[in-house]
């Protein structure tokens, strides 16, 4: 949870922890992780090769 922004998750470069953060809405992050765990986005997922 971002300080002062409970609806977003801050993502930072671990090599620069005091640098800028990308604030991702909690629902978007949750959907992203769900996609990874259900293989929709994970290894072996079908990619559009157009």
The first five atom37 places (N, CA, C, CB, O) and aatype in JSON, in Angstrom:
{
  "aatype": [20, 20, 20, 20, 20, 20, 20, 20, 20, 20, 20, 20, 20, 20, 20, 20, 20, 20, 20, 20, 20, 20, 20, 20, 20, 20, 20, 20, 20, 20, 20, 20, 20, 20, 20, 20, 20, 20, 20, 20, 20, 20, 20, 20, 20, 20, 20, 20, 20, 20],
  "atom_mask": [
    [1, 1, 1, 1, 1],
    [1, 1, 1, 1, 1],
    [1, 1, 1, 1, 1],
    [1, 1, 1, 1, 1],
    [1, 1, 1, 1, 1],
    [1, 1, 1, 1, 1],
    [1, 1, 1, 1, 1],
    [1, 1, 1, 1, 1],
    [1, 1, 1, 1, 1],
    [1, 1, 1, 1, 1],
    [1, 1, 1, 1, 1],
    [1, 1, 1, 1, 1],
    [1, 1, 1, 1, 1],
    [1, 1, 1, 1, 1],
    [1, 1, 1, 1, 1],
    [1, 1, 1, 1, 1],
    [1, 1, 1, 1, 1],
    [1, 1, 1, 1, 1],
    [1, 1, 1, 1, 1],
    [1, 1, 1, 1, 1],
    [1, 1, 1, 1, 1],
    [1, 1, 1, 1, 1],
    [1, 1, 1, 1, 1],
    [1, 1, 1, 1, 1],
    [1, 1, 1, 1, 1],
    [1, 1, 1, 1, 1],
    [1, 1, 1, 1, 1],
    [1, 1, 1, 1, 1],
    [1, 1, 1, 1, 1],
    [1, 1, 1, 1, 1],
    [1, 1, 1, 1, 1],
    [1, 1, 1, 1, 1],
    [1, 1, 1, 1, 1],
    [1, 1, 1, 1, 1],
    [1, 1, 1, 1, 1],
    [1, 1, 1, 1, 1],
    [1, 1, 1, 1, 1],
    [1, 1, 1, 1, 1],
    [1, 1, 1, 1, 1],
    [1, 1, 1, 1, 1],
    [1, 1, 1, 1, 1],
    [1, 1, 1, 1, 1],
    [1, 1, 1, 1, 1],
    [1, 1, 1, 1, 1],
    [1, 1, 1, 1, 1],
    [1, 1, 1, 1, 1],
    [1, 1, 1, 1, 1],
    [1, 1, 1, 1, 1],
    [1, 1, 1, 1, 1],
    [1, 1, 1, 1, 1]
  ],
  "atom_positions": [
    [[0.85, -1.16, 0.0], [0.0, 0.0, 0.0], [0.9, 1.23, 0.0], [-0.97, -0.01, 1.22], [1.85, 1.33, 0.78]],
    [[0.58, 2.16, -0.87], [1.37, 3.39, -0.94], [1.02, 4.29, 0.23], [1.11, 4.12, -2.28], [-0.14, 4.39, 0.63]],
    [[2.03, 4.94, 0.77], [1.79, 5.88, 1.86], [0.85, 6.98, 1.38], [3.12, 6.48, 2.38], [1.15, 7.68, 0.41]],
    [[-0.27, 7.12, 2.04], [-1.21, 8.16, 1.68], [-2.08, 7.85, 0.49], [-0.48, 9.4, 1.42], [-3.0, 8.62, 0.18]],
    [[-1.83, 6.74, -0.2], [-2.64, 6.36, -1.36], [-3.01, 4.88, -1.19], [-1.86, 6.61, -2.72], [-2.39, 4.02, -1.82]],
    [[-4.01, 4.57, -0.37], [-4.32, 3.17, -0.07], [-4.88, 2.39, -1.26], [-5.3, 3.11, 1.04], [-5.0, 1.16, -1.18]],
    [[-5.22, 3.07, -2.35], [-5.79, 2.37, -3.51], [-4.75, 1.99, -4.55], [-6.84, 3.24, -4.15], [-5.1, 1.42, -5.58]],
    [[-3.47, 2.28, -4.29], [-2.41, 2.01, -5.26], [-1.23, 1.31, -4.6], [-1.95, 3.3, -5.93], [-0.97, 1.48, -3.4]],
    [[-0.52, 0.52, -5.41], [0.68, -0.18, -4.96], [1.88, 0.48, -5.62], [0.6, -1.71, -5.31], [1.95, 0.55, -6.85]],
    [[2.84, 0.98, -4.83], [4.03, 1.57, -5.43], [5.03, 0.49, -5.85], [4.7, 2.55, -4.45], [5.31, -0.43, -5.09]],
    [[5.56, 0.61, -7.05], [6.56, -0.33, -7.55], [7.81, 0.48, -7.85], [6.06, -1.12, -8.83], [7.77, 1.44, -8.62]],
    [[8.93, 0.08, -7.23], [10.2, 0.8, -7.4], [11.28, -0.15, -7.87], [10.62, 1.47, -6.08], [11.18, -1.37, -7.73]],
    [[12.31, 0.43, -8.43], [13.52, -0.31, -8.79], [14.25, -0.64, -7.5], [14.43, 0.52, -9.79], [14.62, 0.27, -6.76]],
    [[14.47, -1.9, -7.21], [15.1, -2.29, -5.96], [16.53, -1.76, -5.84], [15.11, -3.8, -5.83], [17.06, -1.65, -4.73]],
    [[17.16, -1.43, -6.97], [18.51, -0.87, -6.93], [18.49, 0.62, -6.62], [19.22, -1.12, -8.25], [19.53, 1.21, -6.33]],
    [[17.31, 1.24, -6.67], [17.16, 2.67, -6.39], [15.9, 2.87, -5.55], [17.09, 3.5, -7.72], [14.93, 3.46, -6.03]],
    [[15.9, 2.4, -4.3], [14.69, 2.42, -3.48], [14.16, 3.81, -3.14], [14.95, 1.69, -2.22], [13.0, 3.94, -2.73]],
    [[14.97, 4.83, -3.3], [14.47, 6.18, -3.02], [14.03, 6.9, -4.29], [15.55, 7.01, -2.31], [13.61, 8.05, -4.24]],
    [[14.13, 6.23, -5.4], [13.74, 6.83, -6.68], [12.23, 6.87, -6.85], [14.37, 6.06, -7.83], [11.48, 6.51, -5.95]],
    [[11.82, 7.29, -8.0], [10.4, 7.4, -8.33], [9.72, 6.04, -8.28], [10.21, 8.04, -9.71], [10.35, 5.01, -8.5]],
    [[8.44, 6.06, -7.99], [7.66, 4.82, -7.95], [6.55, 4.89, -8.98], [7.07, 4.58, -6.54], [5.97, 5.94, -9.23]],
    [[6.27, 3.76, -9.58], [5.13, 3.62, -10.46], [3.97, 3.2, -9.59], [5.4, 2.58, -11.62], [4.03, 2.16, -8.94]],
    [[2.9, 3.99, -9.55], [1.74, 3.69, -8.69], [0.71, 2.91, -9.51], [1.11, 4.99, -8.11], [0.1, 3.45, -10.43]],
    [[0.53, 1.65, -9.16], [-0.38, 0.77, -9.89], [-1.64, 0.58, -9.05], [0.3, -0.61, -10.21], [-1.55, 0.25, -7.86]],
    [[-2.82, 0.79, -9.65], [-4.06, 0.56, -8.89], [-4.11, -0.87, -8.35], [-5.3, 0.83, -9.77], [-3.72, -1.81, -9.04]],
    [[-4.59, -1.02, -7.12], [-4.64, -2.35, -6.48], [-5.37, -3.37, -7.33], [-5.31, -2.24, -5.13], [-4.91, -4.51, -7.44]],
    [[-6.49, -3.0, -7.94], [-7.26, -3.95, -8.75], [-6.47, -4.41, -9.96], [-8.59, -3.32, -9.19], [-6.56, -5.57, -10.36]],
    [[-5.7, -3.51, -10.56], [-4.87, -3.86, -11.72], [-3.77, -4.84, -11.32], [-4.26, -2.6, -12.35], [-3.51, -5.81, -12.02]],
    [[-3.13, -4.58, -10.18], [-2.07, -5.47, -9.69], [-2.65, -6.85, -9.37], [-1.4, -4.87, -8.42], [-2.05, -7.87, -9.71]],
    [[-3.81, -6.88, -8.72], [-4.45, -8.14, -8.37], [-4.77, -8.95, -9.63], [-5.73, -7.89, -7.56], [-4.55, -10.16, -9.67]],
    [[-5.28, -8.28, -10.66], [-5.59, -8.97, -11.92], [-4.32, -9.49, -12.6], [-6.35, -8.03, -12.88], [-4.32, -10.58, -13.16]],
    [[-3.26, -8.71, -12.55], [-1.99, -9.12, -13.12], [-1.46, -10.38, -12.43], [-0.96, -7.98, -13.01], [-1.06, -11.34, -13.1]],
    [[-1.46, -10.38, -11.11], [-0.98, -11.55, -10.36], [-1.89, -12.76, -10.61], [-0.91, -11.22, -8.85], [-1.4, -13.88, -10.74]],
    [[-3.19, -12.53, -10.66], [-4.11, -13.63, -10.95], [-3.82, -14.22, -12.32], [-5.58, -13.15, -10.88], [-3.87, -15.44, -12.5]],
    [[-3.53, -13.37, -13.28], [-3.19, -13.86, -14.62], [-1.93, -14.7, -14.61], [-3.02, -12.69, -15.57], [-1.85, -15.71, -15.32]],
    [[-0.95, -14.3, -13.83], [0.29, -15.08, -13.74], [0.04, -16.44, -13.09], [1.35, -14.32, -12.95], [0.57, -17.45, -13.54]],
    [[-0.76, -16.44, -12.04], [-0.97, -17.69, -11.31], [-1.9, -18.65, -12.03], [-1.51, -17.39, -9.94], [-1.91, -19.84, -11.73]],
    [[-2.7, -18.15, -12.97], [-3.59, -19.03, -13.73], [-3.02, -19.34, -15.11], [-4.97, -18.39, -13.86], [-3.7, -19.93, -15.95]],
    [[-1.77, -18.94, -15.35], [-1.06, -19.18, -16.61], [-1.6, -18.37, -17.78], [-1.13, -20.62, -16.96], [-1.17, -18.59, -18.91]],
    [[-2.51, -17.43, -17.54], [-2.97, -16.58, -18.63], [-1.83, -15.7, -19.14], [-4.16, -15.7, -18.16], [-1.8, -15.36, -20.32]],
    [[-0.92, -15.35, -18.27], [0.24, -14.54, -18.64], [1.55, -15.23, -18.33], [0.19, -13.21, -17.93], [2.61, -14.73, -18.68]],
    [[1.48, -16.36, -17.69], [2.69, -17.03, -17.22], [3.38, -17.86, -18.29], [2.36, -17.91, -16.06], [3.02, -17.79, -19.47]],
    [[4.36, -18.65, -17.88], [5.11, -19.5, -18.8], [4.18, -20.42, -19.59], [6.14, -20.32, -18.05], [3.26, -21.01, -19.04]],
    [[4.44, -20.52, -20.86], [3.65, -21.39, -21.71], [2.36, -20.78, -22.22], [3.33, -22.62, -20.99], [1.62, -21.42, -22.96]],
    [[2.08, -19.53, -21.84], [0.86, -18.87, -22.31], [1.0, -18.6, -23.81], [0.6, -17.54, -21.53], [2.09, -18.34, -24.31]],
    [[-0.11, -18.67, -24.5], [-0.11, -18.44, -25.93], [0.1, -16.95, -26.2], [-1.44, -18.93, -26.57], [-0.55, -16.11, -25.57]],
    [[0.97, -16.64, -27.1], [1.27, -15.27, -27.47], [0.76, -15.01, -28.88], [2.78, -14.98, -27.38], [0.84, -15.87, -29.76]],
    [[0.23, -13.81, -29.1], [-0.2, -13.41, -30.44], [1.06, -13.1, -31.24], [-1.17, -12.16, -30.39], [1.84, -12.24, -30.84]],
    [[1.25, -13.78, -32.35], [2.48, -13.61, -33.13], [2.24, -12.84, -34.42], [3.08, -14.96, -33.45], [3.02, -12.96, -35.36]],
    [[1.19, -12.07, -34.47], [0.91, -11.3, -35.69], [2.0, -10.33, -36.0], [-0.38, -10.56, -35.57], [1.92, -9.61, -36.99]]
  ]
}
